[in-house]
């Protein structure tokens, strides 16, 4: 099993930055894939950024060049650095992990981009 705890959401003005953190309950080196999804009101949950245990990353087209996913093995934590935020980035952001073919989710953290 994997428990995931997100933090770092909040209210930010357009053009601002936020960093989300996702702390895992076990070594992230043992987790084949982690990532961030988001869900806006009335919309389906969508992949924002993914990271494999080998270090490969992928991003949604809408966030390429603005968001960066990274990890700290020593802290068993994955981060999502978000810059140049837009109102359309407003959503609940969920951390995700795939561990031995099972999917695990965090509780979500709200990100609101508004002036």
Secondary structure, 3 states (H helix, E strand, C coil): CCCEEEECCEEECCCCCEEEEEEECCCHHHCCEEEEEEECCCCCCEEEEEEECCCCEEECCCCCCCEEEEEEHHHCEEEEEECCCCHHHCEEEEEEEEECCEEEECCCEEEEECC
